Amino acid sequence: MKVTHPVALTGALVAGVLAAGAAAAEHALFVKVEDLTPSGDGAYSGADIDAIELASPNRHAAFYAAAVIDSEKPPNAGNAGVLPEHALGQPVLLDADAPYVFAPNGGWLIARIDVRGEAYTDEWRLTVYEVDGFTYPLSGAPEPYRVSVALAEDGPWQELGIGSGTSRWTLDGTAGMRFDDARVERIEAALARELDIEPITEAQYGMVAGTIARISALDDIAQLQAELVGLHTYFEYIEHVVNDHGEKDGGRVYLARLVLRTAWDRYRSITGS
């Protein structure tokens, strides 16, 4: 099989992955998830990581994070109730009895995925389940995080990419949902059309004020692109369930588009597009 590496993984790392898979019936992939939001006071500030999954291309085999190797979580108001072990195992979408999420609050998590009976290759897909209001209905907007992988718990690390909400990459670094010309057209169309939506209160604006301030100062183009993918997916979902399925609006559509517009305006301002 020819191995290609169009994004982040080096040939040496992927060769090591292939060799490890071929040499042993059980081996590990180490995954680092770094919350890219600033520390906050809420128990679930920033990215909310529910689970980390490694699956074969045909999904005949799927393995989940089995152990926490290390983590860092700045203290906040709900620090005691949100543990790194809550990111282990299946997501609550598949197992209602699974622990909910680990919110790093601007910190990070290193977890180990044990693979048994399979030789994983660069075509296998890594999914980080981040509670995003789309995959997880009635939750808040997606938050950004960086994902890297390694063959050993202390690295060397190779970045797969930046996610926003539940995101997927193959191990060669190819993202499942991309920021491309088609996405740009859909974002522009979403922001251009007129919507019959409910206004928001000052208190509701306060719920997204921090996010708007953060995005308005963001200079990382790759992170903005990832956040635009997540925020646009979230907006499309909220608009759909409100306008097509009659769910209560309560300002949700307005807020989702407001944050999307903030990210889009910031992206255009620093890229000159």
DRENZAKE-840532 format. One record per atom (N, C-alpha, C): x, y, z. Coordinates in pm, whole numbers, plus 50000, padded with zeros to 5 digits. Layout:
// DRENZAKE-840532
XYZ;...
//
This chain:
// DRENZAKE-840532
500854988150000;500005000050000;500885012450000;500605021649913;501355034049907;500835043450016;501745048950093;501375058050201;501665072150158;500675081050164;500865095050132;500575103450254;501195114850262;501115123150382;500875137650343;499645141150301;499415154450246;499395165650347;499225162550477;499055173550571;500155173750675;500005165950782;500865168250896;501795156750931;501365144550911;502175133350960;503405131150873;504535128550937;505755125750863;505795111250821;506585108250719;506715094450674;507235085350783;508145090550866;508705082250973;507655077851072;506745086951107;505715083351204;504755073251145;504285075651023;503335066350963;503995052750941;505265052750902;505975039950888;506025032751021;506225040351129;506225034351262;504885028751299;503835035751263;502485030851289;502255017751215;502635017451088;502435005251010;503254993751066;504504996551105;505344986051160;504794980951292;504324990051376;503754985851504;502524977251482;501694981151384;500504973451358;500804959651305;501844958551222;502164945751162;502874936551260;503564942451358;504414934451445;503694928951566;502574934751602;501934930651727;500424930651712;499804921451784;498354920851782;497754931751870;498554937351960;498074947952046;499124958852051;498724971052021;499624982352026;498804994752059;499475005952071;498805017852119;499055029752028;498075038552027;498215051751967;497945061952077;498835071552090;498685081852191;498145094552125;497175100552190;496485112052133;496535123652233;496955135152183;496965147252266;495895156852214;495035161452305;493985171152272;494245183752355;494475194952287;494775207552353;493615217352333;493015221652441;491935231452436;492505244952392;491955250752285;492465263352233;491695275452282;490845273652380;490125284952439;490805288952570;490655301552611;491255305852738;490525299852857;491205299152969;490585293853090;489425302853133;488365296453184;487195303753231;486765299053368;485665304453416;485185301253550;484175289853554;483525287053440;482485276953439;483045262853443;482225253453493;482665239453501;482965233653363;482255238453260;482445233153126;482955243853031;483865252153078;484455262552993;485305256052884;485195261452762;486015256752652;485545243852592;486475236652530;486145224052462;485715213552564;484675206152530;484145195552616;484375182152546;485375174752591;485785162452523;485065150452585;484215143952505;483435132652552;484135119352527;484795117952412;485435105152379;486415107152264;487335097452249;488295097452138;488265083452078;488035082451949;487815069651881;488785067851765;489305055851750;490085052151633;489365040651565;489005042551438;488185032551368;488805029051233;488575016551192;489045012151061;488215018950952;488715019250829;487985026250722;486565021250702;486335008250719;484985002850703;484215002050835;484845006950943;484245007051077;483934993051128;484614982951075;484464969451131;485134968551267;486054977651293;486734977951423;486804992351471;486514994351599;486605007651659;487125006151801;488065014651837;488685014251969;488645028352029;488505028852161;488345041652230;489465043752331;489675056252365;490695059452465;490455051152590;491535044452635;491395035052747;492095039852873;492995049552860;493745054052977;494155068552959;494165075853069;494695089553070;496165088753107;497015093853021;498455093953047;498845106453126;498285117653088;498585130253157;497515140353118;497395150553199;496435161153167;496785173653246;496285184853198;496425197453270;495105204853260;494595209153372;493315216253376;493405227553478;493495239853432;493475250953528;492215250453612;492305254053740;491115253253827;490045263053785;488805258853807;487665267853786;486565264053884;485415270353870;484345268853969;483885254453985;483895246753876;483415232953883;484515222853866;485715226353908;486875217953880;486725203653931;486195201954051;486165188654112;485255178954038;484245184153967;483275175153906;483575171253764;484675176053707;484995173253566;486375167053562;486445153953538;487695146653549;488195142153411;489515141053392;490025136453262;489545122453225;489305113953325;488815100353297;487435100453231;486735111653237;485415112453174;485515112353021;486725113952968;486885113352822;487195099252774;487255089452864;487575075852825;486325068252782;486535057652706;485435048952665;484585055052555;483435048852533;482535053352428;481895066752464;481475074452363;480745086752391;479355083652446;478775093252514;477425091152568;476405089152457;476735093052335;475845090652221;475645075752199;476655067652232;476585053152213;476335045652342;476715051552454;476565045052584;476045055452683;474735054852710;474115064952796;474665064652938;475295053752977;475845052653113;477295057153121;477885060953008;479275065253009;479395078753081;480555081453143;480765094653202;480635105353095;480255117353138;479985127653038;481265133052976;481795144253015;482915150152942;484025154853034;485195156352974;486295163353039;486455176752969;486355187553044;486535201052992;487895206153039;488905206352952;490255210152996;490395224553043;489415233053009;489445247053056;490735254053015;491105252652888;492335258652839;493545249852858;493355237852910;494465228552932;494535218152823;494935205752859;495135195352760;494985181552823;494905171752733;494725157752773;495575149052683;496285139452741;496965129052663;496335115752701;495795108652602;495125095852625;495745085052538;495585072552581;496095061052507;494935052952452;495015049552324;494055040452261;494765027152236;494245016452293;494795002952272;494084996252156;494854991752059;494284985251941;494644970351947;493634961951938;493824947451950;493334940251825;494154931051777;493734922451667;493674929051532;494154941351520;494114948551394;495444955651374;495824957551249;497004965551217;496494978751159;496544989251238;495995001751187;496975008451091;496425015250992;497205021950888;496815036550883;497425043850790;497125058050780;495725060850727;494995050250685;493625052050639;492615051350754;493075047050871;492175046550985;491795060751027;490635061951089;490075075251119;490005077751269;490545089051308;490475093451447;489345103551461;488455101151558;487345110251585;487455115351728;487385128451744;487285134551876;485855139551892;485165133951990;483775137852016;483785149752111;483555161652054;483455173852134;482005178352133;481465181052251;480035184152263;479765197452193;479015196852083;478995207951989;477625213651955;476555208652011;475245214051977;474705209051844;475485201251770;475035195351644;474965180251660;476115174051684;476125159851716;475425157351849;475535167151938;474925166452071;473835177252079;472595174052038;471525184152038;471325190452177;470935203052175;470635211052294;471895214952371;473055212352314;474295216852375;474695230152313;475785235952362;476215248852313;476995247852183;477515259252138;478275259852014;479595252352028;480175247951917;481445240651922;482585249551968;483625243152022;484815250252068;486055243952003;487125251651985;488305246751912;489305239252000;490015229951937;491045222352006;492015216951900;493255214551941;494275209051852;494505194351885;494655185951782;494845171551800;496175167251739;496965160051819;498235154351773;498295139651812;499095131951740;499225117651770;500695113851778;500975102651848;502345097751864;502305082851890;503455076451873;503585062251901;504015059652045;504475070152114;504895068952253;504265080252333;504095078052462;503375087852544;504105101152556;505425101052533;506175113452540;506565118652402;505885113852298;506105118752163;507195111052091;507685116351978;507395129451920;505965130351865;505395142351875;504015144551836;503935150051694;502925145251623;502625150451491;501175155351490;501005167851451;499665173851454;498795168351340;497575164251375;496595160551272;495845172751223;495505181651316;494775193551277;494045199851393;493235209851362;492425216851462;490975213251436;490285209651543;488875206251533;488015216651602;486745216551569;485755225151633;484445217451633;483995213051751;482915203351755;483475189551728;482605179751713;483045166251682;483735166251545;485005162051542;485815163051421;486555150051396;486885147651268;487525135151226;488685137751132;489695129251144;490835129351053;491255114951027;491705112050906;492445099750887;493855102050941;494585091250967;495895092651030;496935098750937;496595100950810;497515108450724;497255123450733;496315127350820;496055141450843;494955147350758;494185139350685;493105144450603;491855146650688;491355158950688;490195162350770;488915157050708;487975153350794;486685148450746;485815159250687;485805171050751;485055182550701;486065193750675;486155198150552;487195207450514;486665221550491;487565231050509;487285244850472;487745246450327;486785246050235;487105246750093;486175256650025;486265257449892;485455267249818;483955264749838;483575252049842;482145248949862;481675253849998;482525252150100;482165256850235;482055272050237;482985278750171;482955293450165;481645298250103;481235292049993;479985295849927;478795293950020;478785283150095;477665280550186;477645290550302;478835294150352;478885304050459;478385317550409;478845321550293;478405334450237;476895334550214;476355323450166;474905322650143;474145323250275;474655316550377;473985316550507;473945330350568;475015337950550;475075351250609;474345361650526;474075358550398;473425368150310;471905367350315;471345355550342;469905354250334;469205360250455;468015365150433;467235371450538;466455360750613;466465361750743;465795351850826;464775358550916;463665351750936;462655356351031;462975349951165;463805356751243;464285351051367;464015360251484;464015354351601;463735361951722;464965369751767;464765381751822;465895389351875;466405382952004;467505388252052;468095382852175;468105393652283;468205389052404;468275398152518;469745401152551;469955410852636;471315414052678;471965402252751;471155395152829;471675383552900;472115372652802;471335370752695;471715360752595;472995364652524;473145377452492;474395381952429;475585379152521;475365380952650;476435378352745;476945364152740;476095354752694;476505340752685;477555338452577;477595347352476;478545345552366;479555356952358;479455366552449;480345378252443;481805374252451;482125364752538;483505360252550;484005353652423;483155345352361;483525338752236;483745348952126;482865358952118;483005369352016;484305377152036;484645380352160;485885387652187;487095379252151;487045366252183;488165357452152;488385356352002;487305353851928;487415352151784;487845365151717;487365376351767;487685389251706;489165392551715;489885386251809;491315388751825;492175377351771;491555367251710;492275355451666;493065358251538;494335354051536;495195356251420;495585343251348;495275331851406;495655318951349;494645315151240;495095315551114;494195312951002;493675298651005;494545289051035;494105275051039;493035273051145;493185279451260;492175278151364;490875284751322;490965296451259;489745303151211;489025294451109;489755288151020;489115279450921;488395267850989;489055261651087;488425250551159;487185255351234;487275266851297;486125271951371;484985275751277;485305280951161;484265284151063;483505271651019;484235260551001;483565248050966;482605243851078;483095243951202;482255239951314;481085249251337;481325262351333;480265272051360;479225272151247;479675270151124;478705269651014;477835257151023;478445245751055;477665233451072;476645235151184;477075241451293;476175243851406;475035253151366;475335264051296;474295273251253;473285266551161;473765258851065;472855252150972;471905242751047;472435235951147;471595226851225;470545234451305;470955244951374;470005252651454;468935258751365;469325264451254;468365270251162;467385259651111;467885247751083;467045236951031;466005232451133;466425229851257;465475224551355;464455235151396;464825247851389;463875258551425;462925261251310;463455263351191;462615267551078;461915256051008;462515244151008;461915232850937;461195223051029;461545223051157;460935213451249;460175220151363;460125233351363;459295240451458;459795240651601;461095237851622;461605238951757;461615253551803;461545255451933;461565268851989;462875275851954;462765288351908;463955295951870;464635301751994;463965310952059;464525317052179;465835324152157;466055329052035;467285336152004;468435327351959;468215314151951;469315305151918;469865307451778;468975309751680;469425311851543;470225324851533;469725335351597;470425348251595;471825346851655;471915340351770;473205338851836;474175330651752;473685319751693;474545311151613;475075318751492;474215326651429;474685334151311;475585345751352;475335351651467;476175362651514;477625357851534;477795346251597;479145341151619;479775336951487;478985330751398;479495327051266;479945339451189;479155350051193;479525362251122;480805368351179;480945367751311;482155373051374;483385365751322;483315352351315;484445344451267;484715347251119;483645348551040;483815351050898;484415364850873;483945375050944;484495388450929;485965388950970;486305381751078;487695381551122;488575374551018;488095363450965;488845356250863;489105365050742;488095371850695;488245380550579;489175392150607;489135397350729;489955408950761;491455405550764;491805393350806;493235390250815;493755383250690;492845378450604;493295372250480;493135381650361;492365392550380;492135401750270;491205396250165;490425385950201;489535379750101;488185386750095;
//
